[in-house]
């Protein structure tokens, strides 16, 4: 759902506004969003009809929350008829707040003429719910081009049926969506509508179960939601942002969540999605400020804690992230995911023994044995802590639980081959991993390494060469290739591969490679 950039007629800014524009571009490139927004505002004020400045001012204004700047820039783009289709979402939110239904219908149609074609009919349908004008369901699904877009339309239809009190049809539509894997967002939206009607029994039924997030929502239903254009648009924008979160284009996620918050200021789901998008875009402090707005009693408070940990880590504040994750994992209501998050951070910090303990806590919370991933994570952490014999049962258990998972097969196979242990078994594990994932360079390297350990250099070399071609900057793969060349008597090529490995090597790896380059493998 990438948004195509429009063609602009204006020349780049000139004179005094050029200086402001250049400073804004430089600040933009460095992630200094506030400075960039101020610079674009100055440049736009100096050259108010310039579309080149306007598009950047619009995006930056939305990003930093300067919606006045975004609106001024949008007016320039609309006047020149070069506004991107997604930019109309901001105009739509303004029109809904002003109850300008004719304008909102026209803007919804304009949104539907861009890459978000399925959004227009959904927005028009919710306007019809709000105004009572026509059949809200008449156009839903007509403009959807694929299964994903049809699903958004189906979800909107189910919610609109609830809003229209056509309960038999609504329940059937919701049951179909849930049977097809409908997510928590849809259940929450439907429950809020039922609660708004006073039907708490149906609302509670939609949020029943063991899911902590659903239970948190159940306790916070309150008076529910009033059906209408603001609710429908905010629900759709938040749902779409959730699906796009963590992917490109982040400017669209930021715009969707900003407009959702305009329509529903208490929408903490949208608030956290916006914070995540801003963090990924380099605006960590702004993300933390948004997370701070989520109240401790919010049904999204747990997710806020989890996101705060991730944002701190992205900002390079790993110690702070670990401290917060440790506190979260020790809480009375801590889950396996909380312990797993802590383990992942500790692994990233090289604290493997502590990470193993965290994964052990996660396994206990999942019933004592854990799934194959947790067994692999715990075994891997123990192995990296230098306790291979203790790690081996967990690595074997991971393969036992997931015999067709290439990553589990590869980890155990390589760990055995690296230590010269059970080499026939290691080879068999790695051969199976490669059959399952033949294009994975790491697995190809592992199998070539196992062949080399068994003295099968002729079989090893083509695999190692293939892996090195796929990952030319990988230190380990190039070292393995050099070792195999040396074993086959190809000393010049061996040193060439070791030299390639040493380019990106650090610490002990660089020292070891330097010794090999000087005196061969016997110097290790």
N, C-alpha and C positions, 0 to 999 in steps of 0.2 A: 504494500500500500504506500509506496513512495510517492511523494508529491513532486510533480514536475515543476521545474523553475520556469517562470514566465520570461518572455523576452522583453527587455526594457528599451524604451526609445531614448531615454535621457542620457546625456553624456555624464561622465563622472564629475563630481563637484569641482569647482574652481575657486581660486582666491582664498579668502579667509576661511570659508567653509571647507576647503580642501584640507587645511591643517587640522581642523576638528575631526574630519572624516578619517584622515590618516591615523590620528591618535586613537580614534575609536577602533579602527581595524587592528592596530597594534595591541590594544588592550584586550580586544576580542580574542586574538590569537593566543594571548597569555592567560586567558581564562578570567580576566578581571572584568566581570560582567557589569558591575555597577559603573565603573569608569567608562566602559564601552557604551553603555546606555546613555550616559550623560553626553559623551562625545557625539553620538548619533543624533541626540536631541538638539544639540547646538548646530550640527551640520544641517539638519532638516529645517531648523528655524531660519538659517541663512539661505537655504535653497529649498523652499517649501514644496516645490513641484517635482523634485528630483526623485524618480522611482528607484534609482540605484540605492540612494540613501534610505528611502522609505522602506524597502523590503528588509534591510538590515535593522533599521530602527524598530520595525514591527516585531521581528523575531527576538531582538534583544529586550524590547519592552515587555513582551510576554514572558521571557525567561526570568527577568528580575522582578516581575510583578508590577512594573510601571505601566498600567493599562491605559493611562491617559496618553502616554507616548505611543503605545501600540495603536490606539484609536486614531490619533492624528496621522500616523503613518498609513493606516488602513484606508483612511479617507483619500489620501493621495493616490494610493494604488487603485482604489475603486474608481476615482475620477478618471484615471488614465486607462481604465479597463484592463489592468494587468495584475489584479490581485489574485494570488494563488487560491484555488478552490477551498483549501482548508482554512484560510484566513477568515472566511465568512462565518466560521463557528463563533468567533468573538462577536461579530455583528448580530448573529442569531441570539446569543445569550443576552445582549443588550436589549434587543427587541422583545424578548420574552419578559425580561424584568420590567420593561415599559408597557407591557401588554399591547404592543403594536402587532396585532395578529396578521394584518395584511402584509406588513413588512417581513414578519417572521416566516410566513408561507413563501414569499418570494425568495428570501434568503435560503430557506431549506431547499428550494428547487435549484438554486445556484450551487449549493453544496453537492447536490446529487448529480451535477453535470461534470464533476471531477472524478478523481480516482476513488473517492468515497461515495460511489453512486448509490449504494444501498442505504446510506444515512439519510438522504433527503426524504424518501417515503416514510421512514420511521418518524422523523421529526414532524412531518405533516400530519401523520396519524395521531401523534400526541397533542398537536394543536387542535385537532378535531375533538379529541376527548375533552380538552379544556373548554372549547367554545361551544360544543354541541352542534357543530356544523358538519353535516354529512356523516357517512359511515367511516369511522376511523380505520377499519380493516380493508377498505376497498383497494388500496394500492400496495399493501405490504407484500413484499416478496417478488413483485413484478420486475424490478430492476436489478435483482441479485444475480450476479454472473457466475457464482460458484457456490460450493457447499458451505464454505465458511460464511459467506455473506448471507446465504439463505438461513443459516443458523441464527444470525443476529436478528433477522426478520421474524423467525419463528419465536425467538425469545420475546421480542417486542409484542408479537401477537398474543402470546400467553399472558403477559402482564396487562395488556390492554383489555383482554377478556375479563381479567380479575377486576380491573377498574370499572368495567361496564356491568359488573355483577352477573355476567353470564357464566355462572359457576360450573355447570356441567361441562361446558366446552373448555373452560379455563383449567379445571382439574385434569381433564384428559390431555390438554396440551402440555401442562406442567409434568404430568406423569411420563409423557413421551420424551420430553427434554431430559428429565432426570434419568430415565432408563438408558438414554443415549450418552450419559456421562455429563449431564448439565452441572455446572459448577456452583460453588457456594454463592457467587454474586447473584445468580438468578433466584436461588432459594431465599436469600436475604431480601431482595427487591419484592418478591411475591409476598413474603411474610410481612413486610412493612405495609403493603397495601391492605392485606387482610386485617392487620392490627388497626389500621386507620379506619376500617369499617366496623371495628369492634368485634371481629371474629377471631378472638385470641386462640380458640381451639385449633383452627386451621393454621394460623400463624405458627403456633408451637409445633404442630405436626411437621411443618416444613423444615423446622430447625432442630428436630429431634435427632438423637444419635450421640456417638461418643466424640465427635470432632470438637476439640476445644474451641475452635474459632466459631463454630455454630452455636455452641453453648453460651459463649460470650455474647453473641448477637441476640440470643433468646432473652438473656437477662436485661438487655438494653432496648427492647422493642418500644417501650413507652406507649405513646399514642399512635405510633406508626407513621405513615406518610399519606399525604393528600395526593391523589392522582391528578396529573396535569402535565403541561408542557415542560415545566421546570424539572419535575421528578423524572419524566421520561427521558428528557435530553441528558440530564446529569447521570442517570443510570446507564444510558447507552454510551456516553463519553467515557465514563469510568470503566465500563466493561471493555470497551475497545482499547483504552489505555492499558488495562491489565493484560490484555493479550499481546500488545506490542511492547510491553515493558521489558527492558533489557535488550531490545533490538533497535535497529535503525528504523525509522528516523526518530531520534529523541526529540527534535523540535515539535513533531506532531504529538508525542506523548505529553510534552509540556503544555501545548496549546489545549489539548483535550482536558487535561486535569485542571488547568487554570479556569477554563470555562465551566467545568463541572462544579468547581468551588464557588464561582460566581452565582450559579443557580442554586446550589445547596451548600452554604458555608460550613455546615456541620459535617460534611462528608469526609470523614477521616480516612476512608479507603482511598479517595482521590488525593487527599493531602499526602498520604504516604507514597502513592505512586508518583506524585510530583516530586517529592523529596528524593526518591530513588533516581528519577530521571535527571534531576539537577546534579545529584552527586556523581552520576556517571558522566555528566557533561563538565565536571570539574568544579562545580559550585558546592563544595562540601559544607561550608559554614551556613549557607542559605538552607541547605538540606537539613542540617541539624536544628536550625531555628524552626523550620516547619514541623519537624518531629516533636519538638518541645511543645508545640501547640496541642498535641494529642493528650487529652487529660488522662490521669491514671485510671479513672473509672470508665474510660472509653472501651467499647468492645474490641477496638483495634489496638489497645495498649500493649498487648504481647507482641504484636507485629511491629509496633513502634520500637520496642526494645531491640528486637532482632535487626531491624533496619539500622538503628543507631550503631550497633556493633559493626555492621557491614560498611557504613559510611565512614566511621573512624578508621577502619582498616584501609579503605580506599584512599583516605587522606594521609596515609603513612603513619598513623598513630596506633600501631599494632599493640603496644603495651596497654594503652587505654582500652582498646577493643578487647584484649584478653581479660583485663580486669573486670570489665562489664560482663563479658561472656561467662566468666567464673562465677560472678554473683548471680547471673541469670540461671546457670546450671545448678546452683546450690539452693535455689528457691524451692519452697514446698510444692509448688505446682509445676516444677520443671519437667520437661518432656525429653524423650530420646533425641529430638532434634536440637534441643538446647545443648545437650552434652556433645552431640556430633559437631555442632558449630564450634564449640570450644576446642574439640579435638582437631578440627581443620585448621584453626588459627595456631594452635600449638605446633602442628606439623610444619606449617609455613614458617614458624620461628625456629625450627630445628630442635624443639623441645619434645623429642619423640617419646621418652618414657612417660611424661605427663600426658601426652596425647593418647597413648595406649590406655592409660587409666580413664581418660574421658570417654573413649570409645567403649571401654568396659562398662562404664556407668550407663551409656546409651543402650548397650546390649541388655543390661539388667532391667531397664525400663521397658524393653520390648519383650520381656518374658524370660530373659536369662541367656538365650542363645543368639538372638539377633539374626538378621538376614545375611545374605552373602556379601553385601557391600560392607556392612559393619564388621564382619569377620575378616574381610580383606583389609579394611582400614586398620583394625586393631592389630592384625598380624603384620601388616606393613610397617606400622609404627614401632612395634616391638623389634622387628627385623632391623629397622634403621637405627634403633637404639643399641644394636650390637648383640641381641639375644636371639640368635636364629633358632636354636632348638626350642625355645619357648614360643617363638612365632609360628613354627611349622604347623602345629595342629590347627591354628586359625586359618592359615593359608590353604591347608588341605580341606578344611571345612567349607571354605568359600567355594572351592571347585566342586565339592560334593553337592552343595546347595544349588550351584549354577554351572553345571557341566558344559554348557554351551556359551558361556560368557568369555569372549576372547581376553578381556582385561584380567580376569582371574586366572585363566590358563597361562597367560603370558607372565604374570607376576610370579606364580609358583614355579613355572618352568625355568625362568631366568634365574630365580633365586637358587634353585638346585644346581643349574649349570655353572653359575658363578663360583659355587663352592666345590664343584667337582663331585657333587652328591647325586647318586641315582641318575646317572646321565641318560640311560635308555628311557627312563620315565620322563625326564626333563625334555628329551627330544620328542617323545610322543605327545606330551602336552603342548609343546610349541608348534608341532606340525598340525595339530588339530586347531590351535588358535589361528594359524595362518590360513587354513582351509576356510575358516569362518570369516576371516577379515584379511584377504590377500593383499590389499593395498595399504595396509598399515605399516609404515616404515619401522616403527619400534618393534613390532612383532617379527617382521622380516629380519631385522638385525638380531633379535634374540635367537631365532632359529639358526641363523648363520653362525652366531657365537657358539651355540650348542654343538653344531657340526664341527666347528674348529676345536672345541674342547675334546671331542672324541677323535680328533686326528683326521677328520674327513674334510680336508682343506679344499679339495676340488668341488665339493658340494657347498662349502661355506662361501667361497669367494663370490659367485654370482649373486647370492642373496645379499651379502654385505655391500657389494658394489651398487646393487639396486637401492638399498636403504640409504647409502651415502648420496646417491644421485637425488633421492627424494628429499633428504634432509642434509644439505651440504654444510650447514653450520653446526651440526650436532657433534659435540665433543666425543661422546662415548662411541657413537657409530663409526666415526673416522678412526678412532683408536683401535677398535676391533678390526676394521679393515686393514689398518697398518700391520697389526699383529699377524693377520692371516697372510698378507703379502710376505712378511718376513719369514713365516713358517714355510712358505712355498719357494723361498729363495729369491724373491723379487725385492731386493733390498732398496733399490732406488724408489720404487713405488711405495714401499712401506714408509720410508722417510717423508715422502710427499704427503701421504695420508696423515701421518703424525703431525706434520707441520700444519696441515689444514685443521687438525683437531686443536692444536695449541693456540690458534688464533683466538678462539673464544674460551679457552680454558682459564681457570683461576685456581689459586691456592695450591693444594697438594696435587691436583690434576696437572697443573702447569709444570710443577717441579718434576713429576714423574715423566711427562712427555719430553721435557728437556733432556732428561737422562737417557731416554730411549733414542732420541735423535742423535745423541753423542755416542752412545755405546751399544744400542740395541736393547731388546727386552731383558737380557740378563742383568742390566743395570738397575732394574726396578728395586 
